């Protein structure tokens, strides 16, 4: 069986906890930006529609 010192184990757990928090915050930020982008129609779509109605 592998024996790990208590200090080393606590250090490893602190690192993993920090990684989990960073990954969670990054996921929330990326998700917010992604949903903001997909929920807004692109501006060029309106320009394309305006140009097509002006053509003879």
OpenMM code with the backbone's topology and positions (N, CA, C; nanometers):
from openmm import Vec3, app, unit

residues = "UNK UNK UNK UNK UNK UNK UNK UNK UNK UNK UNK UNK UNK UNK UNK UNK UNK UNK UNK UNK UNK UNK UNK UNK UNK UNK UNK UNK UNK UNK UNK UNK UNK UNK UNK UNK UNK UNK UNK UNK UNK UNK UNK UNK UNK UNK UNK UNK UNK UNK UNK UNK UNK UNK UNK UNK".split()
positions = [
    Vec3(0.0830, -0.1175, 0.0000),
    Vec3(0.0000, 0.0000, 0.0000),
    Vec3(0.0882, 0.1248, 0.0000),
    Vec3(0.0424, 0.2270, -0.0727),
    Vec3(0.1203, 0.3496, -0.0838),
    Vec3(0.0901, 0.4392, 0.0361),
    Vec3(0.1965, 0.4820, 0.1023),
    Vec3(0.1816, 0.5720, 0.2167),
    Vec3(0.2283, 0.7105, 0.1751),
    Vec3(0.1409, 0.8073, 0.1891),
    Vec3(0.1745, 0.9455, 0.1568),
    Vec3(0.1706, 1.0254, 0.2861),
    Vec3(0.2698, 1.1113, 0.3035),
    Vec3(0.2716, 1.1954, 0.4233),
    Vec3(0.1499, 1.2857, 0.4261),
    Vec3(0.1067, 1.3188, 0.5458),
    Vec3(-0.0127, 1.4014, 0.5632),
    Vec3(0.0057, 1.5392, 0.4990),
    Vec3(0.1248, 1.5990, 0.5138),
    Vec3(0.1506, 1.7311, 0.4563),
    Vec3(0.1418, 1.7268, 0.3043),
    Vec3(0.1983, 1.6227, 0.2458),
    Vec3(0.1961, 1.6086, 0.0996),
    Vec3(0.0534, 1.5869, 0.0513),
    Vec3(-0.0231, 1.5086, 0.1242),
    Vec3(-0.1617, 1.4827, 0.0867),
    Vec3(-0.2449, 1.6106, 0.0950),
    Vec3(-0.2244, 1.6891, 0.2012),
    Vec3(-0.2976, 1.8149, 0.2149),
    Vec3(-0.2598, 1.9126, 0.1041),
    Vec3(-0.1318, 1.9160, 0.0683),
    Vec3(-0.0864, 2.0031, -0.0408),
    Vec3(-0.1496, 1.9603, -0.1733),
    Vec3(-0.1566, 1.8319, -0.1964),
    Vec3(-0.2175, 1.7793, -0.3183),
    Vec3(-0.3664, 1.8121, -0.3235),
    Vec3(-0.4337, 1.7983, -0.2113),
    Vec3(-0.5763, 1.8304, -0.2064),
    Vec3(-0.6019, 1.9796, -0.2256),
    Vec3(-0.5142, 2.0642, -0.1700),
    Vec3(-0.5290, 2.2089, -0.1918),
    Vec3(-0.5134, 2.2428, -0.3394),
    Vec3(-0.4173, 2.1796, -0.4053),
    Vec3(-0.3967, 2.2038, -0.5478),
    Vec3(-0.5153, 2.1584, -0.6307),
    Vec3(-0.5698, 2.0441, -0.5980),
    Vec3(-0.6860, 1.9939, -0.6727),
    Vec3(-0.8091, 2.0796, -0.6485),
    Vec3(-0.8248, 2.1276, -0.5252),
    Vec3(-0.9382, 2.2152, -0.4948),
    Vec3(-0.9257, 2.3458, -0.5718),
    Vec3(-0.8051, 2.4010, -0.5755),
    Vec3(-0.7817, 2.5241, -0.6508),
    Vec3(-0.8103, 2.5022, -0.7987),
    Vec3(-0.7660, 2.3909, -0.8529),
    Vec3(-0.7920, 2.3583, -0.9932),
    Vec3(-0.9414, 2.3452, -1.0196),
    Vec3(-1.0139, 2.2842, -0.9280),
    Vec3(-1.1587, 2.2692, -0.9446),
    Vec3(-1.2279, 2.4052, -0.9444),
    Vec3(-1.1875, 2.4948, -0.8553),
    Vec3(-1.2468, 2.6290, -0.8519),
    Vec3(-1.2165, 2.7057, -0.9802),
    Vec3(-1.0919, 2.6997, -1.0257),
    Vec3(-1.0536, 2.7710, -1.1483),
    Vec3(-1.1302, 2.7155, -1.2679),
    Vec3(-1.1423, 2.5840, -1.2776),
    Vec3(-1.2166, 2.5233, -1.3881),
    Vec3(-1.3639, 2.5615, -1.3822),
    Vec3(-1.4207, 2.5664, -1.2637),
    Vec3(-1.5610, 2.6049, -1.2501),
    Vec3(-1.5861, 2.7488, -1.2905),
    Vec3(-1.5006, 2.8397, -1.2445),
    Vec3(-1.5159, 2.9813, -1.2798),
    Vec3(-1.4940, 3.0016, -1.4291),
    Vec3(-1.3941, 2.9343, -1.4860),
    Vec3(-1.3694, 2.9460, -1.6301),
    Vec3(-1.4874, 2.8908, -1.7094),
    Vec3(-1.5454, 2.7817, -1.6652),
    Vec3(-1.6613, 2.7250, -1.7333),
    Vec3(-1.7814, 2.8171, -1.7300),
    Vec3(-1.8033, 2.8820, -1.6163),
    Vec3(-1.9143, 2.9772, -1.6061),
    Vec3(-1.8904, 3.0960, -1.6992),
    Vec3(-1.7674, 3.1477, -1.7029),
    Vec3(-1.7360, 3.2624, -1.7888),
    Vec3(-1.7525, 3.2270, -1.9361),
    Vec3(-1.6999, 3.1124, -1.9767),
    Vec3(-1.7121, 3.0702, -2.1167),
    Vec3(-1.8580, 3.0443, -2.1513),
    Vec3(-1.9321, 2.9830, -2.0625),
    Vec3(-2.0738, 2.9579, -2.0869),
    Vec3(-2.1534, 3.0860, -2.1000),
    Vec3(-2.1227, 3.1861, -2.0171),
    Vec3(-2.1922, 3.3150, -2.0255),
    Vec3(-2.1663, 3.3814, -2.1604),
    Vec3(-2.0402, 3.3845, -2.2025),
    Vec3(-2.0061, 3.4457, -2.3316),
    Vec3(-2.0697, 3.3677, -2.4452),
    Vec3(-2.0644, 3.2360, -2.4406),
    Vec3(-2.1225, 3.1528, -2.5464),
    Vec3(-2.2721, 3.1785, -2.5595),
    Vec3(-2.3427, 3.1795, -2.4475),
    Vec3(-2.4872, 3.2015, -2.4539),
    Vec3(-2.5212, 3.3437, -2.4971),
    Vec3(-2.4387, 3.4404, -2.4603),
    Vec3(-2.4612, 3.5778, -2.5063),
    Vec3(-2.4442, 3.5867, -2.6573),
    Vec3(-2.3465, 3.5164, -2.7111),
    Vec3(-2.3217, 3.5199, -2.8560),
    Vec3(-2.4331, 3.4499, -2.9318),
    Vec3(-2.4759, 3.3325, -2.8870),
    Vec3(-2.5765, 3.2592, -2.9641),
    Vec3(-2.7164, 3.3160, -2.9468),
    Vec3(-2.7391, 3.3984, -2.8444),
    Vec3(-2.8738, 3.4524, -2.8249),
    Vec3(-2.8970, 3.5808, -2.9041),
    Vec3(-2.7911, 3.6459, -2.9512),
    Vec3(-2.8063, 3.7704, -3.0267),
    Vec3(-2.7917, 3.7427, -3.1758),
    Vec3(-2.8842, 3.7918, -3.2581),
    Vec3(-2.8686, 3.7731, -3.4020),
    Vec3(-2.7521, 3.8576, -3.4536),
    Vec3(-2.6817, 3.8087, -3.5524),
    Vec3(-2.5676, 3.8847, -3.6040),
    Vec3(-2.6128, 4.0127, -3.6744),
    Vec3(-2.5319, 4.1164, -3.6643),
    Vec3(-2.5649, 4.2463, -3.7223),
    Vec3(-2.5661, 4.2389, -3.8741),
    Vec3(-2.4755, 4.1607, -3.9320),
    Vec3(-2.4677, 4.1553, -4.0781),
    Vec3(-2.5929, 4.0935, -4.1391),
    Vec3(-2.6704, 4.0190, -4.0625),
    Vec3(-2.7929, 3.9598, -4.1146),
    Vec3(-2.8944, 4.0692, -4.1491),
    Vec3(-2.9034, 4.1721, -4.0657),
    Vec3(-2.9916, 4.2850, -4.0945),
    Vec3(-2.9434, 4.3620, -4.2168),
    Vec3(-2.8119, 4.3800, -4.2293),
    Vec3(-2.7570, 4.4511, -4.3447),
    Vec3(-2.7845, 4.3744, -4.4731),
    Vec3(-2.7731, 4.2443, -4.4686),
    Vec3(-2.7983, 4.1621, -4.5867),
    Vec3(-2.9449, 4.1706, -4.6273),
    Vec3(-3.0329, 4.1696, -4.5315),
    Vec3(-3.1756, 4.1801, -4.5605),
    Vec3(-3.2087, 4.3175, -4.6185),
    Vec3(-3.1483, 4.4234, -4.5666),
    Vec3(-3.1721, 4.5590, -4.6172),
    Vec3(-3.1211, 4.5730, -4.7595),
    Vec3(-3.0075, 4.5114, -4.7903),
    Vec3(-2.9528, 4.5195, -4.9263),
    Vec3(-3.0389, 4.4424, -5.0247),
    Vec3(-3.0907, 4.3289, -4.9856),
    Vec3(-3.1681, 4.2469, -5.0787),
    Vec3(-3.3024, 4.3107, -5.1110),
    Vec3(-3.3574, 4.3917, -5.0214),
    Vec3(-3.4846, 4.4586, -5.0511),
    Vec3(-3.4636, 4.5805, -5.1386),
    Vec3(-3.3422, 4.6358, -5.1439),
    Vec3(-3.3146, 4.7538, -5.2264),
    Vec3(-3.2802, 4.7157, -5.3698),
    Vec3(-3.2448, 4.5916, -5.3920),
    Vec3(-3.2065, 4.5493, -5.5273),
    Vec3(-3.3283, 4.5439, -5.6179),
    Vec3(-3.3108, 4.5825, -5.7475),
    Vec3(-3.4249, 4.5779, -5.8410),
    Vec3(-3.4698, 4.4380, -5.8744),
] * unit.nanometer
topology = app.Topology()
chain = topology.addChain("A")
for resn in residues:
    res = topology.addResidue(resn, chain)
    for name in ("N", "CA", "C"):
        topology.addAtom(name, app.Element.getBySymbol(name[0]), res)
